[in-house]
């Protein structure tokens, strides 16, 4: 079972407490996703339901609390945006009259236009002069407007609705009629649910203003959106899709590298640290921990990005790393996964995780807090093994002696005449956290020749 939370939980003051309570009472871990990640998964959902043929498509999804605008051509999305205008939000905050008064309607239009303007302008800058993108609309509000249009123009509602089109001119006519109806009259429209009739005016205005700002005169319906995108993303993550969507499966890795480049991370060093961290992870699996592929991936990401805080300052750079990762719009990850990556980087040096630390408390899932406790010591050791950032340690092997509760760490030096004194010193300084966490003694041994451990 995959559960996803979006705008309402993202913004609720007690959102994290709610997620924690659900996990406590049901055992269900809800994935809280950012606005950009929500847009990306909507993109995946639409991609799974219609062919783009390498042509640019603008996707608009009007939800209860936010509206997502996406531009893509079937490959990497060119823009992903999420704006805090949604049909439920605006109905609750801006509409008090029924039918809506002219003054409220005019304010609603102006407010929506102002809120969407920046996202629309950014999207338009990524459309090449010769391109004419198709506009695709998804989710309940837009589908309801399409149903109203189809009943009036065709006398019936096509099944499926996928691919149905209507124009901006027709939408404006529908908006002008809806604004004059009260709640009961809107609810009486065939195909309109009671709940939808409460919010349809605000939702229709959002669509009208978005189409106007984008200069697009026609909209095509796609019945796949976030729900299907969540399924597609899960399938991609688990290697179950091998067709044209396969490229999307590497979004996590590409997003991490993009953030690393943005903050001028030494990628050669980061990749060595990641190699050591994953080797330690793999060779201690089923001995010291039982974490799986998902946690392994989070460890990799934190290893690549652990030093990104240097972009701000060397002093307390581990704390800066936390901030940059936490707010860096990593795609392909849920909010709790991003929080975990940021915390792993935060604890690659200095203090170990403590309940009094805001960053550690901010992890909503017990499972992920435990992952930070157990995986951050591995990252600390990995960082120590490349202390000079010159690749002095070439390889490592772990050997666990259960009767003595000792983990022997056999290290191979890259250069025959290098005693790796600084790496060994750093390892000795950082091993305490590892030994405390797992209740064992770490014993490193350096070899200047090829390392063979039976």
Order of alpha helices (4+ residues) and beta strands (2+ residues): beta-alpha-alpha-beta-alpha-beta-beta-beta-alpha-alpha-beta-alpha-beta-alpha-alpha-alpha-beta-alpha-alpha-alpha-alpha-alpha-alpha-alpha-alpha-beta-beta-alpha-beta
